[in-house]
Amino acid sequence: MLNESLTPEHNLLSDILHKASSQRAGSIAVIESGISYTVEQLADQAQTFADELHQLGLTRGDRIAICLPNSWAACVSIFGTFLAGGVLVPVSATTPVPKLEFTLDDSGARFLVTDTALLLDSIDHVKEKPGLTVMEKPIAGAVARSSWRNIQETGVSGIWAARPPVMPEDLAALIYTSGSTGRPKGVMLSHRNMSFALASVSAYLGIDSRDQIYSNLPFAHSYGLYQLLMAVATGAALIIGGGVSYMPPLVEELAGHRATVLPGVPTLFARLISFAEETGLVLPSVRIVTNAAAALPDVFVGPMQRLFPNAAIFRMYGMTECKRISYLDPALLGAKPGCVGKAIPGTEAYVADESGRPLKAGEIGILRVRGPHVMLGYWNQPDASREHLQPGSAPGEFVLVTGDYFRADTEGYLYFQGRSQDILKVHGEKVSALEVENVINAIPGVKEAAVIGVDIDNFDQVLRAFVVLKGDVALSAAQIKRACSQQLERFMVPRDVVFLSELPTTESGKVRKASLRTL
């Protein structure tokens, strides 16, 4: 059964804020740095921002890039975008300027919402982009807002009256994710896609108005973004956490707020476990723990159960292209090691061969996904869309072909077996090896490069780059890393750089990455 806060008629992401503000005005929606903000304040300031966007000429479907750290300002911007009928393009606050510019250009964004301090000397250059309006922190909008109460009662405000309505099938977000081509891909998600996924995930997790969700996951990625959406939809409060590098402040926030829900990636749980082993930490207030983005190692289960003695621990699997694919009932965590469960409510996931034929239990194949949460496609990439969205059994249906290898047991439970060698998971982030290789190959003096993932600590990966230099060129590993850090996010910079005289190749000339793993 879907969460009663997310009924089928609420197929617009703005609907969840409308409903929350009318039924739960005064309840806490967001907590940042000890300051609490109500759902009414969120609705009020998001409406102000939406009206300002319209005054600046926004029309339905315009893309709005939001490059802000997790913050109250980011929350307002995100919901203001949905209220205005714009398309959310979330961008990490740590994204290098060249990658930000690619996202702006590829998405055709008309607006960029940012803290100009993040862009430093590049802000003037970004502002010069034709057709782009840069907006600084939307909290203090100068445009007089329409009454939120008026919108609740009449359905429109004066500034919106003549505008076409947003439909559930309309584009809600473009979320960029690394792709096997080395070019980031904009995943197109409709309001219906995201509203369905939100309802299904909220239902099986059982999150409600009792909860306080502690999250340091960036809004620029779907795992972090949905924590905000779930909080508003279910009446829970979102506690915006800091980074995971320093455990004492994080633990103090968790315990001080008596957080009840903790989403995280294995790196977070590894650090919490280590801290608990040193200090005897126990967090009894947490009742729900979720893991996605990277596989939760089986060896973590016991320590996590001791750290969170009252929590249901959900091992999950998903991808941006459909948000969530499967989850394992916490009661089966010990009985089915390595398992990521079954398809989320209202959907289907099955293992098939390359032709799409379902495979028998135990056979390894590509996971395929059916359901209302499956993306519309990749922005401006029709070939990639055709590759990953293939006709399904129902008329007009498209099935998501994940590209990830799985097997199923006799009861239909799914087990992840591996992914394409060029899509890696580093600290819970999806990384395209080819994207990193493209940056290294562009460095003057580099002949060719190959990047692989190297397993560490049995649960995570780091990047190792193998580089062949031209002629008598002399470059150091530090110079390679420095060039990468200027173009890529921190987690995409190789930890190791190995220089070779040539790369091992197959008879057809392809780099033999399996051989690199033995060096």
KACORGI-V823246 format. One record per pair of residues at least 12 apart in sequence whose ideal C-beta (glycine too) atoms are under 10 Angstrom apart, sorted by the first residue. I is the first residue (numbers start at 1). GAP is how many residues later the second one is. Records with the same first field share a line. If there is no record, write none. Layout:
I=GAP / GAP
This chain:
1=198 / 202 / 203 / 344
2=194 / 196 / 197 / 198 / 200 / 201 / 202 / 343 / 344
3=195 / 196 / 197 / 198 / 199 / 200 / 201 / 202 / 203 / 204 / 205 / 227 / 230 / 231 / 232
4=195 / 199 / 204 / 230
5=14 / 15 / 18 / 19 / 193 / 194 / 197 / 198 / 202 / 203 / 204 / 225 / 227 / 228 / 229 / 230 / 231
6=13 / 189 / 190 / 192 / 193 / 194 / 195 / 196 / 197 / 223 / 224 / 227 / 228
7=12 / 192
8=160 / 184 / 187 / 188 / 191
9=159
10=158 / 181 / 185 / 188 / 189 / 223
11=155 / 156 / 157 / 158 / 179 / 180 / 181 / 182 / 183 / 184 / 185 / 188 / 361
12=70 / 71 / 73 / 153 / 154 / 155 / 156 / 158 / 160 / 178 / 179 / 180 / 182 / 183
13=65 / 66 / 68 / 69 / 70 / 75 / 153 / 155 / 159 / 160 / 176 / 177 / 178 / 179 / 181 / 182 / 185 / 216 / 219 / 220
14=29 / 32 / 36 / 65 / 66 / 67 / 68 / 69 / 70 / 71 / 137 / 152 / 158 / 177
15=67 / 151 / 153 / 176 / 180 / 218
16=23 / 63 / 66 / 179 / 182 / 183 / 213 / 214 / 215 / 216 / 217 / 218
17=12 / 22 / 25 / 26 / 29 / 30 / 62 / 63 / 65 / 66 / 131 / 212 / 215 / 216
18=25 / 65 / 130 / 133 / 134 / 137
19=20 / 133 / 213 / 214 / 216
20=18 / 19 / 20 / 22 / 23 / 59 / 211 / 212 / 213 / 214 / 215
21=17 / 18 / 19 / 20 / 21 / 22 / 23 / 25 / 26 / 127 / 128 / 130 / 131 / 211
22=17 / 18 / 21 / 126 / 127 / 129 / 130 / 131
23=16 / 212
24=14 / 15 / 16 / 185 / 208 / 211
25=13 / 14 / 15 / 16 / 18 / 19 / 123 / 124 / 127
26=12 / 13 / 14 / 15
27=12 / 13 / 182 / 205 / 208 / 209 / 210
28=13 / 181 / 184 / 203 / 207 / 208 / 209 / 210 / 211
29=12 / 13 / 14 / 43 / 46 / 50 / 199 / 202 / 203 / 206 / 207 / 208 / 209
30=12 / 40 / 41 / 42 / 44 / 45 / 46 / 198 / 201 / 202 / 207 / 208 / 209 / 210
31=41 / 181 / 182 / 183 / 200 / 206 / 207 / 208 / 209 / 210 / 222 / 226 / 228
32=38 / 39 / 40 / 41 / 42 / 43 / 206 / 207 / 208 / 209
33=38 / 39 / 207 / 209 / 220
34=205 / 219 / 222 / 223
35=37 / 205
36=201 / 203
37=35 / 38 / 39 / 200 / 201
38=199
39=192 / 193 / 196 / 198
40=108
41=31 / 34 / 35
42=30 / 33 / 34 / 36 / 37 / 38 / 186 / 189 / 190
43=33 / 36 / 37 / 40 / 105 / 108 / 109 / 189
44=32 / 101 / 103 / 104
45=27 / 28 / 30 / 31 / 32 / 34 / 35 / 93 / 94 / 95 / 96 / 100 / 103
46=29 / 30 / 31 / 32 / 33 / 34 / 35 / 36 / 37 / 38 / 92 / 99 / 102
47=29 / 32 / 33 / 36 / 37 / 94 / 98 / 99 / 100 / 101 / 103 / 104 / 110 / 112
48=28 / 32 / 35 / 90 / 91 / 92 / 93 / 94 / 95 / 96 / 97 / 98 / 100
49=15 / 24 / 27 / 28 / 29 / 30 / 31 / 32 / 34 / 35 / 64 / 86 / 88 / 89 / 90 / 92 / 94 / 96
50=26 / 29 / 30 / 31 / 32 / 33 / 34 / 35 / 36 / 88 / 91 / 93 / 95 / 96 / 101 / 107 / 109 / 110
51=29 / 32 / 33 / 90 / 92 / 93 / 94 / 95 / 106 / 107 / 108 / 109
52=28 / 32 / 83 / 86 / 89 / 90 / 91 / 92 / 93 / 107
53=24 / 27 / 28 / 30 / 31 / 32 / 33 / 57 / 58 / 60 / 80 / 82 / 85 / 88 / 90
54=29 / 30 / 31 / 32 / 89 / 92 / 103 / 105 / 106 / 109
55=86 / 87 / 88 / 89 / 104
56=28 / 54 / 55 / 77 / 79 / 87
57=53 / 54 / 76
58=23 / 26 / 27 / 28 / 52 / 53 / 75 / 105
59=25 / 26 / 27 / 51 / 104 / 105
60=24 / 25 / 26 / 27 / 103 / 104 / 105 / 106 / 107 / 110 / 111
61=24 / 25 / 26 / 49 / 103 / 105 / 109 / 110
62=19 / 22 / 23 / 24 / 25 / 46 / 47 / 48 / 49
63=18 / 23 / 24 / 25 / 26 / 40 / 41 / 43 / 44 / 45 / 46 / 47 / 48 / 49 / 108 / 110 / 111 / 123 / 316
64=13 / 14 / 16 / 17 / 18 / 20 / 22 / 23 / 24 / 25 / 26 / 43 / 45 / 46 / 47 / 48 / 49 / 69 / 71 / 109 / 110
65=12 / 16 / 22 / 23 / 24 / 25 / 26 / 35 / 38 / 39 / 42 / 44 / 45 / 46 / 47 / 48 / 49 / 67 / 69 / 109 / 111
66=12 / 14 / 15 / 22 / 23 / 24 / 25 / 27 / 43 / 45 / 46 / 47 / 48 / 69 / 72 / 153 / 154
67=22 / 23 / 24 / 25 / 26 / 27 / 28 / 33 / 36 / 37 / 45 / 46 / 47 / 48 / 51 / 52 / 59 / 67 / 153
68=22 / 23 / 24 / 25 / 45 / 46 / 47 / 50 / 69 / 70 / 151 / 152
69=23 / 24 / 25 / 46 / 49 / 149 / 150 / 151 / 171 / 173
70=23 / 145 / 146 / 147 / 148 / 149 / 150 / 154 / 155 / 157 / 158 / 168 / 170 / 171 / 172
71=22 / 44 / 66 / 68 / 148 / 169
72=65 / 67 / 168
73=40 / 41 / 42 / 63 / 64 / 65 / 66
74=16 / 19 / 39 / 41 / 63 / 64 / 144 / 145 / 146 / 151 / 154 / 166
75=144 / 153 / 156 / 157 / 163 / 165
76=37 / 61 / 62 / 63 / 65
77=13 / 34 / 36 / 37 / 58 / 60 / 61 / 62 / 142
78=12 / 35 / 95 / 141 / 147 / 150 / 151 / 154
79=149 / 150 / 153
80=33 / 58 / 61
81=30 / 32 / 57 / 91 / 92
82=84 / 90 / 91 / 109 / 112 / 147
83=65 / 68 / 77 / 83
84=27 / 75 / 76 / 79 / 82
85=75 / 78 / 79 / 80 / 81 / 82 / 85 / 87
86=23 / 24 / 25 / 80 / 85 / 86 / 87
87=20 / 21 / 22 / 23 / 83 / 84 / 85 / 86 / 87 / 99 / 101 / 102 / 292
88=83 / 84 / 85 / 86 / 87 / 101 / 106 / 131 / 137
89=14 / 15 / 17 / 18 / 19 / 20 / 22 / 23 / 24 / 84 / 85 / 86 / 87 / 97 / 131 / 290
90=13 / 83 / 84 / 85 / 86 / 128 / 129 / 130 / 131 / 132 / 134 / 135
91=12 / 13 / 16 / 18 / 21 / 22 / 23 / 27 / 84 / 85 / 127 / 128 / 129
92=84 / 126 / 127 / 128 / 129 / 132 / 337 / 397
93=21 / 22 / 25 / 125 / 126 / 127
94=24 / 124 / 126 / 395 / 396 / 397
95=23 / 81 / 125 / 393 / 394
96=26 / 388 / 389 / 390 / 391 / 392 / 393 / 394 / 396
97=21 / 22 / 23 / 24 / 25 / 26 / 28 / 29 / 389 / 390
98=24 / 341 / 388 / 389 / 390
99=77 / 85 / 336 / 388 / 389 / 390 / 393
100=12 / 14 / 18 / 19 / 22 / 26
101=21 / 24 / 25 / 28
102=74 / 81 / 82
103=71 / 73 / 81 / 83
104=22 / 25 / 27 / 28
105=24 / 27
106=68 / 70 / 77 / 78 / 79 / 80 / 273 / 274 / 275
107=67 / 69 / 79 / 272 / 273
108=23 / 24 / 66 / 271 / 272
109=20 / 22 / 23 / 24 / 65
110=21 / 22 / 23
111=20 / 21 / 22 / 23 / 24 / 27
112=14 / 15 / 17 / 20 / 21 / 22 / 23 / 24
113=20 / 21 / 22 / 23 / 24 / 25
114=12 / 20 / 21 / 22 / 23
115=21 / 22
116=18 / 19 / 20 / 21
117=19
119=15
123=13
143=16
144=15
145=12 / 14
146=12 / 13 / 14 / 15
166=25
167=23 / 24 / 25
168=22 / 23 / 24 / 25 / 26 / 27 / 28 / 204
169=21 / 22 / 23 / 24 / 207
170=20 / 21 / 22 / 206
171=17 / 18 / 19 / 20 / 22 / 205 / 208
172=16 / 17 / 18 / 19 / 20 / 21 / 22 / 23 / 204
173=13 / 14 / 15 / 16 / 17 / 18 / 20 / 21 / 49 / 52 / 147 / 202
174=12 / 13 / 14 / 15 / 204 / 205 / 206
175=12 / 13 / 14 / 19 / 45 / 46 / 47 / 50 / 145 / 146 / 148 / 200 / 204
176=44 / 45 / 144 / 202 / 203
177=44 / 45 / 142 / 143 / 144 / 201 / 246 / 252 / 253 / 255
178=142 / 244 / 245 / 246 / 251 / 252 / 253 / 254 / 255 / 256 / 257 / 258 / 314
179=199 / 202 / 205 / 209 / 243 / 244 / 251 / 253 / 255 / 256
180=204 / 207 / 223 / 239 / 240 / 241 / 242 / 243 / 252 / 253 / 254 / 255
181=200 / 202 / 203 / 241 / 251 / 253 / 254 / 257
182=240 / 250 / 251 / 252 / 253 / 254 / 255 / 256 / 257
183=195 / 197 / 198 / 201 / 249 / 251 / 252 / 255
184=194 / 248 / 251
185=135 / 136 / 192 / 193 / 194 / 195 / 196 / 199 / 200 / 203 / 247
186=134 / 191 / 192 / 193 / 194 / 195
187=35 / 132 / 133 / 134 / 135 / 136 / 188 / 189 / 190 / 191 / 192 / 201
188=133 / 187 / 188 / 189 / 190 / 191 / 192 / 193 / 197
189=33 / 131 / 132 / 133 / 134 / 184 / 185 / 186 / 187 / 188
190=182 / 183 / 185 / 186
192=180 / 181 / 184
193=128 / 129 / 130 / 178 / 179 / 180 / 181 / 182 / 183
194=28 / 31 / 32 / 35 / 129 / 179 / 181
195=34 / 38 / 177 / 178
196=126 / 127 / 148 / 149 / 150 / 151 / 175 / 176 / 177 / 178
197=25 / 29 / 32 / 121 / 125 / 126 / 127 / 147 / 149 / 150 / 174 / 175 / 176 / 177
198=28 / 31 / 32 / 34 / 35 / 36 / 125 / 126 / 175
199=31 / 34 / 35 / 146 / 147 / 173 / 174
200=123 / 124 / 127 / 143 / 144 / 145 / 146 / 147 / 171 / 172 / 173
201=25 / 28 / 29 / 89 / 91 / 113 / 115 / 117 / 122 / 123 / 126 / 143 / 144 / 172
202=24 / 27 / 28 / 29 / 31 / 32 / 34
203=31 / 141 / 142 / 143
204=110 / 112 / 120 / 123 / 125 / 137 / 140 / 141
205=25 / 29 / 56 / 58 / 83 / 85 / 107 / 109 / 111 / 122
206=28 / 55 / 81 / 82 / 106 / 108
207=20 / 23 / 24 / 26 / 27 / 28 / 29 / 53 / 54 / 80 / 81 / 83
208=26 / 27 / 28 / 52
209=22 / 25 / 26 / 27 / 28
210=24 / 25 / 26 / 27 / 50 / 51 / 77
211=19 / 20 / 23 / 24 / 25 / 26 / 27 / 48 / 49 / 50 / 76 / 77
212=19 / 24 / 25 / 26 / 27 / 42 / 45 / 46 / 47 / 48 / 49 / 50 / 73 / 74
213=14 / 15 / 17 / 18 / 21 / 23 / 24 / 25 / 26 / 27 / 28 / 44 / 46 / 47 / 48 / 49 / 50 / 75 / 77
214=13 / 23 / 24 / 25 / 26 / 27 / 36 / 39 / 40 / 43 / 44 / 45 / 46 / 47 / 48 / 49 / 50 / 69 / 71 / 72
215=12 / 13 / 15 / 16 / 23 / 24 / 25 / 26 / 44 / 46 / 47 / 48 / 49 / 75
216=23 / 24 / 25 / 26 / 27 / 28 / 34 / 37 / 46 / 47 / 48 / 49 / 52
217=24 / 27 / 46 / 47 / 48 / 51 / 75 / 76 / 211
218=211
219=21
221=72 / 99 / 207 / 208 / 209
222=70 / 71 / 96 / 97 / 98 / 99 / 100 / 101 / 102
223=40 / 41 / 42 / 67 / 68 / 69 / 70 / 93 / 95 / 97 / 100 / 101 / 205
224=16 / 39 / 69
225=95 / 98
226=37 / 66 / 92 / 97 / 98
227=12 / 13 / 34 / 36 / 63
228=12
230=31 / 33
231=30
234=27
236=24 / 25
237=20 / 22 / 23 / 24
238=23
239=14 / 15 / 17 / 18 / 19 / 20 / 21 / 22 / 23
240=13
241=12 / 13 / 16 / 18 / 21 / 23 / 27
243=25
244=20 / 21 / 23 / 24 / 25 / 26 / 27 / 28 / 183 / 184
245=26
246=25
247=21 / 24 / 25 / 27 / 28 / 29 / 31 / 32 / 34
248=27 / 31
250=18 / 21 / 22 / 25
251=20 / 21 / 24 / 25 / 28 / 30 / 32
254=18 / 27 / 29 / 31 / 32
255=26 / 27 / 28 / 29 / 30 / 31
257=28
258=25 / 26 / 27 / 28
259=24 / 26 / 27 / 28 / 29
260=23 / 25 / 26 / 27 / 28 / 50 / 51
261=25 / 26 / 27 / 28 / 29 / 50
262=21 / 23 / 24 / 25 / 26 / 27 / 28 / 29 / 45 / 46 / 49 / 51
263=25 / 26 / 27 / 28 / 29 / 30 / 51 / 53
264=25 / 26 / 27 / 28 / 29 / 32 / 40 / 164
265=26 / 27 / 28 / 29 / 30 / 31 / 160 / 162 / 163 / 164 / 194 / 195
266=25 / 27 / 28 / 29 / 30 / 31 / 34 / 159 / 161 / 162 / 191 / 192 / 193 / 194
267=26 / 27 / 159 / 160 / 161 / 162 / 190 / 192 / 193 / 224
268=23 / 159 / 160
269=20 / 22 / 27 / 28 / 31 / 34 / 35 / 38 / 39 / 44 / 190
270=27 / 30 / 33 / 187 / 188 / 189 / 190
272=28 / 31 / 32 / 35 / 36
273=26 / 27 / 29 / 30 / 31 / 33 / 34
274=29
275=32
276=27 / 28 / 30 / 31 / 32
277=26 / 29 / 30
281=25 / 26
282=24 / 25 / 26 / 27 / 28
283=24 / 25 / 26 / 27 / 28
284=23 / 24 / 25 / 26 / 27
285=23 / 25 / 26
286=21 / 22 / 23 / 24 / 25 / 26 / 27
287=21 / 23 / 24 / 25
288=20 / 22 / 23 / 24 / 25 / 26 / 42
289=15 / 16 / 18 / 19 / 22 / 23 / 24 / 25 / 26 / 41
290=21 / 22 / 23 / 24 / 25 / 26 / 34 / 37 / 40
291=13 / 22 / 23 / 24 / 25 / 26 / 36 / 37 / 49 / 137
292=22 / 23 / 24 / 25 / 26 / 27 / 31 / 32 / 33 / 35 / 48 / 136
293=23 / 24 / 25 / 26 / 132 / 134 / 135 / 136 / 137
294=131 / 132 / 133 / 134 / 135 / 136 / 165 / 166 / 167
295=20 / 21 / 22 / 43 / 45 / 121 / 130 / 164 / 165
296=17 / 18 / 19 / 20 / 21 / 32 / 37 / 42 / 44 / 163
297=40 / 41 / 160 / 161 / 162 / 163
298=17 / 35 / 36 / 38 / 39 / 40 / 41 / 160 / 161
299=38 / 158 / 159 / 160
300=13 / 15 / 158 / 159
301=12 / 14 / 32 / 33 / 36
302=31 / 32
304=29
305=25 / 28 / 29
311=19
312=17 / 18 / 19 / 21
313=15 / 17 / 20
314=13 / 14 / 15 / 16 / 19 / 27
315=12 / 13 / 14 / 15 / 17 / 18 / 21 / 22 / 23 / 24 / 25 / 26
316=12 / 24 / 25 / 28
317=22 / 23 / 24 / 27 / 32 / 50 / 85 / 87 / 89 / 97 / 98 / 99
318=22 / 26 / 51 / 55 / 84
319=48 / 50 / 56 / 69 / 81 / 83 / 84 / 85 / 100 / 104 / 111
320=55 / 110
321=48 / 52 / 53 / 54 / 55 / 56 / 57 / 67 / 68 / 79 / 80 / 81 / 82
322=22 / 25 / 27 / 47 / 48 / 49 / 50 / 51 / 52 / 53 / 78 / 80
323=21 / 50 / 51 / 52
324=19 / 20 / 23 / 45 / 47 / 49
325=15 / 16 / 17 / 18 / 19 / 22 / 24 / 42 / 43 / 44 / 46 / 48 / 49 / 75 / 77 / 79 / 81 / 89
326=13 / 14 / 15 / 16 / 17 / 18 / 21 / 23 / 41 / 43 / 80 / 87 / 88 / 90
327=13 / 14 / 15 / 16 / 17 / 18
328=12 / 13 / 14 / 85 / 86
329=12 / 13 / 84
332=79 / 81
335=78
336=73 / 75 / 77 / 78 / 79
337=78
338=75 / 77 / 78 / 79
339=69 / 70 / 72 / 74 / 75 / 76 / 77
340=27 / 66 / 73 / 74 / 75 / 76
341=71 / 72 / 73 / 74
342=66 / 69 / 70 / 71 / 72
343=24 / 26 / 27 / 28 / 69 / 71
344=25 / 27 / 29
345=26
346=24 / 25 / 26 / 27
347=22 / 23 / 24 / 25 / 26 / 27 / 53
348=20 / 21 / 22 / 23 / 44 / 45 / 51
349=18 / 19 / 20 / 21 / 22 / 50 / 51 / 53 / 57 / 59 / 63 / 65
350=15 / 16 / 17 / 18 / 19 / 20 / 49 / 56 / 58 / 62 / 64
351=12 / 13 / 14 / 15 / 16 / 17 / 54 / 55 / 56 / 57 / 61 / 63 / 64 / 66
352=13 / 14 / 15 / 16 / 47 / 49 / 54
353=12 / 13
354=12 / 47
356=12 / 34 / 35 / 36 / 37 / 43 / 45
358=50
359=47 / 48 / 49
360=47 / 48 / 50
361=46 / 47 / 48 / 49 / 50 / 51 / 52
362=45 / 46 / 47 / 48 / 53
363=43 / 44 / 45
364=41 / 42 / 43 / 44 / 51 / 53 / 54
365=40 / 41 / 42 / 43 / 52
366=35 / 36 / 37 / 38 / 39 / 40
367=33 / 34 / 35 / 36 / 37 / 38 / 39 / 40 / 41 / 47 / 49 / 50
368=22 / 24 / 31 / 32 / 33 / 34 / 38
369=23 / 30 / 31 / 32 / 33
370=22 / 23 / 24 / 27 / 28 / 29 / 30
371=26 / 28 / 29
373=27
374=14 / 15 / 18 / 23 / 24 / 25 / 26
375=13 / 14 / 23 / 25
376=13 / 22
377=12 / 21
385=13
386=12
387=14 / 16
388=12 / 13 / 14 / 15
389=12
402=17 / 18
403=16 / 17 / 20
404=12 / 13 / 14 / 15 / 16 / 19
405=12 / 13 / 14 / 15
406=12 / 13
419=34
420=12 / 13
421=12 / 31 / 32 / 90 / 92 / 93 / 96
422=12 / 13 / 14 / 15 / 28 / 29 / 30 / 31 / 91
423=30
424=12 / 27 / 28 / 29 / 30 / 37 / 38 / 39 / 68
425=28 / 34 / 35 / 36
426=27 / 28 / 30 / 34 / 35 / 36 / 37 / 63 / 64 / 65 / 66 / 67 / 68 / 69
427=33 / 34 / 35 / 63 / 64
428=32 / 63
429=60 / 61 / 62 / 63
431=20 / 22 / 30 / 32 / 57 / 58 / 60 / 61
432=19 / 60
433=16 / 17 / 18 / 19 / 20 / 30 / 32 / 59 / 80
434=16 / 17
435=16 / 52 / 53 / 57
436=13 / 14 / 15 / 27 / 29 / 48 / 51 / 52 / 56 / 57 / 58
437=12 / 13 / 14 / 28 / 29 / 30 / 74
438=13 / 49 / 50
439=12 / 26 / 41 / 44 / 45 / 46 / 47 / 48 / 49 / 53 / 54 / 55
440=25 / 26 / 27 / 40 / 41 / 43 / 44 / 47 / 48 / 54 / 57
441=26 / 27
442=41 / 45
443=24 / 26 / 30 / 32 / 36 / 37 / 39 / 40 / 41 / 44
444=26 / 29 / 31 / 39
445=22 / 24 / 25 / 26 / 27 / 28 / 29 / 30 / 34 / 35
446=19 / 21 / 22 / 23 / 24 / 27 / 29 / 34 / 37
447=20 / 21 / 22 / 23 / 24 / 26 / 54 / 55 / 56
448=18 / 19 / 20 / 21 / 22 / 52 / 54 / 55 / 63
449=16 / 17 / 18 / 19 / 20 / 31 / 45 / 48 / 51 / 54 / 62
450=14 / 15 / 16 / 17 / 18 / 48 / 50 / 53 / 54 / 55 / 61 / 62 / 63 / 65 / 66
451=12 / 13 / 14 / 15 / 16 / 33 / 41 / 43 / 46 / 60 / 62 / 65
452=12 / 13 / 14 / 42 / 44 / 59 / 61 / 62 / 64 / 65 / 67
453=60 / 64
454=40 / 41 / 42 / 62 / 63
455=62
456=39
461=34
462=29 / 31 / 32 / 33 / 34
463=21 / 25 / 28 / 29 / 30 / 31 / 32 / 33 / 34
464=30 / 31 / 32 / 33 / 34 / 52 / 53 / 55
465=12 / 15 / 16 / 19 / 28 / 29 / 30 / 31 / 32 / 33 / 34 / 51
466=28 / 30 / 31 / 32 / 33 / 34 / 36 / 37 / 38 / 45 / 47 / 50 / 53
467=13 / 27 / 30 / 31 / 32 / 33 / 36
468=31 / 32 / 33 / 34 / 35
469=30 / 31 / 32
475=22 / 24
476=21 / 23
477=17 / 18 / 19 / 20 / 21 / 22
478=19
479=18
480=13 / 14 / 17 / 19
481=12 / 13 / 14 / 15 / 16
484=13
498=18 / 21
500=16 / 19
503=12 / 13
504=12 / 14 / 15
